[in-house]
Amino acid sequence: MFTYKLKLTGGEVSALAWIADRYQSASVLYDGMTYNSDLDTWEVSEPVAWEYADAINNEDGNFVVPPCCGGELADKLVKFYCEIV
């Protein structure tokens, strides 16, 4: 199965966890990520990525990142969102 890779810092994972308590899209992503210690990256399966994209499109905000998300985490999530096929 195809997986997307996200290189997130500990602080970014903590921020995503905080946002996940408040917004469905972040919850889908946070709950669907798995850590690959060999690559030091978080991986997201294609079905979870599609579910994330659908949730983003259904939430208030800028429709590219979860509400309350900014900085480098937002940049990484925009890139991730744009890679979803």
RAMO-V524110 format. One record per run of one state. SS is the DSSP state (H for helix, E for strand, C for the rest). FROM is the first residue (numbers start at 1). TO is the last residue. Records with the same first field share a line. If there is no record, write none. Layout:
SS=FROM-TO ; FROM-TO
This chain:
C=1-2 ; 7-9 ; 21-23 ; 37-40 ; 59-70 ; 84-85
E=3-6 ; 33-36 ; 41-45
H=10-20 ; 24-32 ; 46-58 ; 71-83
